[in-house]
């Protein structure tokens, strides 16, 4: 498990889960891009309530997808 966001990429199971929740490939790519390039996040240790990037990504992507569909 990598702690640094720069070394992380979403696992296949994380991608499958967000797809099951209605996210498209484009939305998934946009979420990964935002997390890696537009946020100030560096290490998962700096994010309260999360112990790995996949769990943060899943919730972020699902929430972003739901916001876009409203």
Secondary structure, 3 states (H helix, E strand, C coil): CCCEHHHCCCCHHHHHHHHHCCCCHHHHHHHHHHHHHHCCCCEHHHCCCCCCHHHHHHHHHHHHHHHHHC
